[in-house]
Structure formats: C-alpha cells, structure tokens
C-alpha cells in the first residue's frame, strides 16, 4: 500500500508529463526518457518512465527503470511510490534500503527489518538488522538490549569494521563516557577518510553526555577545523554532528559503505546508495560531499556544485566541502570559480593551513607555480605552529613540486630535504628527490640509491618503477633499464612518460621497431613538451635534442 505522499507523487507524474506528451505515444516517451538519462537529467527520465509505467502496468521493467532513474536523481518520494508497486523479490538492494529508510523515518523499525530480511535474490541486507535493533532499543532507553544487539555484529557481518564506532555511539547515548572512550579512539584510529567526521560526532556525543574533557580529547590532532571545534566545545556548544538516533546511524553506515565502494572503484558508482544515506540524514555534510563527488564523476557538475552550496558556511566540515568544490571546479577547468572560493578562505580571519594548502592546489592547477609555492609556504608555517605537523612532509612535498615547476630547483631540493628529515622512508619523497637529482646530473649514486629504496618501499607504484628504470638508463645499464621500464609500462600502460622512457631505452639498445611502438603508445596521452619530443623521435629517431630529460 502506498504512503500518502508517495502515492500523490506518483499520481501527479502522468498528469504533468501527459499534458506535454500523450501516453498514446509510448515510443516517443521512451526515447525521450533514454535521451534525458544519457544527458544526465535523471529526474526528467524518471518522470517520463514513471508516466509510461503508469500507462502500461503490464511491463514491470518500465517501473524498475523509472525507479533506478528516480534514485539517481534523489527523487525519493517518486522512488518510494514506484518501489511500492514492484514485488520485493524484484527490487534492487538500494531500493530495499530506501524502503527500510522510509520505515525508520516513520519510527517503524520492525517494518524496516522486514525489508532488510526480504528475499536475498537481489542482495543480502540482513547484516543491517543488528544495527536497527540496537538503535531501536536505545530509543526505548534499553541499554542492555541495545548492547546485546550490537553483540550480534560478529563473524562475517559486513558491519564488523564499524562495530567499535557503533558501540561508542550507543554508550555515549547512555552517557557512559568512560566506557565509550576506548571504542571511540579505536574507531577514529581506523576512520580513514571519515576520521574528522567521526571525531566531531564523538565530540558532540561526549559533550551531550556532560564530558567536556573527553570531547576536547577526541578532537586533539584533528587539523582542519580543530581550532573552531575547540572553541565551540569550550563554550558548551554542539557542532550538530552527533550520531545519536537510528536515522542518523543508519544513514552514516550507508554513507560509509558508499565511501568504501567509491574508494575501491568497483562497478557502477553507488549513487543510489548514497542518495538513500542523504535522504534519511539530510543534514550530514560529509554525505553531501561524497554525493557531490559521485555526481561530478558522472558529468553532473552543476548538480554537484548546487548540492555543495546547500552546506552552510559555519558547518564544522566546511573545509571538506571547500576541498570538494575546488576539486570539482579545477577538474572541469573552471579555474576562476575555484580561485574565488580558495582565495576567500585563505583571506578569511583565522585561516588555517588547509586553507592555504587548498589555495596552493588551485594555483598549481592554474599553472601559477610561484604563487602556489608561496601559498604552500604559508600553510607550512601555520602547520608548524598548530597541531597539523603530522602532515608537514606532505605540505613540503607540494611546495617542492610548485618550486620545481617554477624552475626554482635549489629551493625545491631544500624543501625535500626538510621533508625527508621528517619522513625518511616516504617513497614519494625519495622518488622526487632522486629523480630531481637524476635529471640534473646531481649526486647520481645517491639519486639512484634513493629511487631504488623508494621502489623497494612501493613495489607496485608504476611511476617509481619508471624513475628506477630511467636511473638505470642514465647510468648506462640499458638492458636492466628496459626490463624495469617494461614492468612499469605493464602496471600503467597509459602513462606517456613511462612509454617515452621505454622507447628511448629500446632505441638506444638497437630495438628500433619496438621503440616506435612505445613512442606511439606515449603519443596517445602525451601533452605539451612530451608530445613534441615524441613526434620528433617518430620522425627522425632519438637524438640529443629530443631525448627525454
């Protein structure tokens, strides 16, 4: 049976669409829906397909297509209405997650579990049942029942990596701050990209439980946003990041899975899953950031940016939002817009290291390397004063890259030396320093040794393998270089620099036909100077004038 709002949404679609395209023209309607989907207008595609499905109820695949488009577009009322018309056995996993989310929003956890326990033909979602039961018990003020439900997260349950996080949150809900602390620390330690989000959530939980000391403890060393968070906690104000209800916990878990799937880059981007996470917890700025990245990756840049603009400037995770905004804008070569955002944040009172680092990133994307190096220098100075010194080597690496691009190698080398003093076994630093010296004929024995060490530390890194092969070539070890460069090319066949280096080494060894194959492969992705050199080599062979540096 349809919920009232969902039924109304579905009922309205044929009327509004039918006024423009008659239902008697189903082929035209379908073609227009497909075109809308291909153009990224999934909302329009959903409405057209829903109209078509309503006029042809004997074709359930139309409702399924409409459902998929509605979920991608975030039109959840329409998606719920469509899902209600499809047998549970035919619903995809993200649609069942949505139906469970709707029941959770309506405070009907038992009905949510019914959707999660539904037929496993389209994915087993039963692993989420202990989560729902734990938070439902917490809502009934039943701490023993809540913790007992969490005990069911064991064995092969997909929630095992999040078990400490959930236990900490439940304990904080019951103001058991001392018991929650070790679980909170463990969750932060394995939080990865979610670390700042978790720190802020736990801080709000400790604060709500009356434990200001532990709230301050959990944000120590957070970096971006720590100063503002510390001031807020000291004043006894929540940051609005608490995870203290079933809807928030359910949404957070779905967002965490969405982030993992995105990081692993397997299959279709989990847009539907993250849309469900946002639907049930619309105030989560971290979920908004993730969704925006996914949408941008599907050529929905304007939609992604509009979504990011819904986050308020005083949000505790605003730094993360600005990072995503500038990343999307620079990826799409909208440099002026990215510059305005980054420059404004860097010029604001109380700007932090992350603000200057972001500004440097934008300037680098604009090929303004000198100003970028200056921005990174400001970030480094602030990081040294604050609690962000653990990231100092990264900032020094970025500064070195900008300085090298600005043809200021002695300064770049000095920055790398400072970074290596902090992180002597960091392969990126070793490779950069070694390769930089190799290109300039400096300390060749030391340069090759650094690159070799970097390769041992990161054996699967194609760029570092390329550096090692090029070092071997520069030292006259041509056969050894070819073998190393071939391994690098196998790991990353699309990297023009690797293919150019391999071609040069092959040509030098007399394998000229193979060299041409490598150079042609380089030309596929080569830009600017590299493309010019490769074309010259294909035209007249390897010379001192067109050799790779």
C-alpha angles and dihedrals in degrees: 000000000000121000112241099251093042093049090050091051092052093044092053096053101071090047096052095041095038091057088067104029119029118233086230086074100063095153092055091046091051094048091049090049092051091048091050090051093049089051092053095252095127094159091060091044090052093051093048093047092046089053090049092047092052090053093046108038091165091072106070092176088072091059090048092052091047090050092052092050093046092052093049089051094047092240092144099167089057091043092053091049091051094044089053088062095052124079111253090238089062098046118106118236097258091053091053088049088053093050090049089049091053091052090049090052088053090050094247104127093164090060089046089056090051089061092045091049093047121120114313095221091109100035137314111263098167091106087078094058095086089053092052092045093049095052093040088056090048089054087055089051090246104141095171092051091046094052091044090055090052089053086067089068096093144110112021096351109137089225094066093100088055097043096101090048093052093046092051091050094048092048090050089051086061093043093247092142099160091051091045096051100079092046091048091050091049092049092050090048092058096032096107110178089359094058097106092044091053094046091055093045092051091044090056089047094052091045093050088051090055097252105124093164093061091042088059091043095056094055095048109123094013094130113197110055095008095116093053092043092051092051091048094049092046088055090050094245124142119230093216092244099111119133099207107133137059094251092052093045092047092048093047093052092050090049090050091053090046091053091050093049090049092050092049090049094212119155127325116357108263095242094141092051093050091045088058090050090053093044094058095039106026094167094063105112092188089059090048090053092051093047091049091054091050093048092048089052088058093054093260094125099148092048090050093049092047089053092052091051089063090072112094121238093241094055110129089233096047090119090061090048092052090049090055093045094053092042092054092045095048092045086056093044092244089140099159092059092045090049093052092053095044096042093049092052092048091049095048120106111267094021111177135214091268091057093056092041090053089048089052091051091054093047090050090052087053089051091243093135099165095055088041090057089050091051091051089050089057090049091051092050092052093045090054091054096045138043097279097090092116087072094046095104090054092053091048089051091052091047091050091052092052092046092051091049087052089054092249098128099157089057091044090051090050091052091050091050090054090048093049090052087060099039109019094169098048106123095206091058094044091049094047094049094043095047093044091054091043092055090052098042093245123148093340096185092051092043093054091045092053093049091047090052090049090052091050090051093046107025094165096054107109094196092054091046087052090053091051092049091049091049089053090049092050089051092053096255092129101161092047089047093053092053092049093045092049089055090049091050091051090054094048112012093170097062107106096202093057092050092048092051091048091050092051092050093047092049092049090053092052097255093125101159091053089047091057090051090053093047091049089051089051092051091061093072103013119123136193115333095009092054091049093052093046093050090051090051092049089051101046110002130250116328135164088257096057102031117125111258 
